[in-house]
Amino acid sequence: MNSPDMLLDSFKIALVKKDSKLAFSLIERLSLEQIKSLDLDTLLSLKEMIAKSIELLEKEKEELQSQMHKAKKIQKFLS
């Protein structure tokens, strides 16, 4: 990511699309140098985007656990 605006825009796109893989990838690629160079407003926005990304990941985890539980019930019923 070259500019802070591009970084925030990429996070927004990932969150609107509910693309947890992209959001996680953006978080992983953040470097300390990148973070140090950001102004306070951008850091606060980035913090919010990361928090929303974590919420998205947690929601997907819960949905996956629910699907697995249903699959186990079906498997138990069929056996």
C-alpha angles and dihedrals in degrees: 000000000000104000133029090237091056090050093051091044090052090052091048091051092049091050095046090050089043087232102161093175092059092044091050091047091053091051092049092051095053110114128204090239090054092050093046091055095055124101121237096261091051091047091052091049090048090050090054092048091050091048091051090048090054090049089052091050091048092049091050090048091053091048091050092049090051092050091049091050091051091048091052090050091051092047091050091048092051095048 
